[in-house]
Structure formats: C-alpha cells, structure tokens
Amino acid sequence: MDENTINRTKAAINALIDVEQLWIENTPNYNLSTQELLVLKKRLERASENVSRIYEDNKARMQAAEDKIKKMHEGKKRK
C-alpha cells in the first residue's frame, strides 16, 4: 500500500473510533446534543470518504489478489 492509502486508513479508523466514543458516552438512550450530532455527521462523512477512496484506489489490486487466491483454491480442489 502507498502512503496515501495508509494515511486514509488511519483517518478512517480514527473517525470511527470517535463515532464509537460518542455512542459509548450516550448509552443507553443515545440522546446526542446538536453539537454531538454535528460531530457525528462530520466523522461519519470523513470515514465514509476515506473508506471509499481506499477501496477505489486499490480495487484493481484487491481484485487481482482475490482472483489469485481463487485460482490457488481451484488448483487444490483438482488434486
């Protein structure tokens, strides 16, 4: 993976950790304040954007890896 992918992955993970913390702090009734809802919105947007970019930037490589694994498993089944 390249540096941009690694940085996006870290940013997405950190944003999701922030979302989890909001949920933990507001358990069990999840009554988020207006400010907390805005933070939640921004963190979810950030995580979603980064995950989408990671996926799109690496889609061909991940598909190639999946295809390679499938071929390996097919070879094992034939034996």
N, C-alpha and C positions, 0 to 999 in steps of 0.2 A: 504494500500500500504506500501511496505517496504521502507527503507531509500534510497536504490539504485534507485528505481523507481522514488521517489520524486526528487532526485538529477538529474537523467536523464531528467525528465520532465522540471525542471528548466533550464538545459543546452540547451535543445531543444528550449524552449521558448526564451531564451536569444539569441541563434543563429538566430532564425527567426526575432527577433527584430533588430538585426544587419543587416540582409538582407533587412528588410523594410527601415531601415535608409539609406542604400546605394541607394535604389530606390528613396527615397524622395529627397536625395541630388542631384540626377542626372535627376530629372524630368525637362522637358518633353522628352528629347531626349535620355536619358539612355546611354550616351557615357561614359562608365566606362573605367578608365585607366587600364593598365596592372596590376598594384598593386591592384586596386579595384576588378578586375576580380578574382585575386588570393584569395583575402579575401572572395569574394562571394562564390567561389568554396569551400573553407575550411568551411565556415559557413553552407553552404547547406549540405555538407558531414556530418558535425557534427550533424546537426538537423536530417538528414535522418537516421543516425546510431542510435541516441538516440531514435527516434520515433520507429524504427524497434525493438530495444531491449525492449522498454516499451511494445510494442504490443506482442512480442513473450513471454516475461516473465509473462505476465498477460492474455494471450489468453484464457487459460482454465477457469480462474476466470471470465473473461468478458463473455465467452460463457455460463457459468453456470448462471450468472446473467440475461443474455438475455433469456435463457430458462425458468428461474423462472418467469420473467415478462410475457412471452408468456402464461405460464400456468395460471397465475393470470388473464390475459385478457380473456383467453378461459373460465375460470370459471365464469367470469362476463357475458359473452355472453350467456351462457347456462341458466342463471337465468331469 
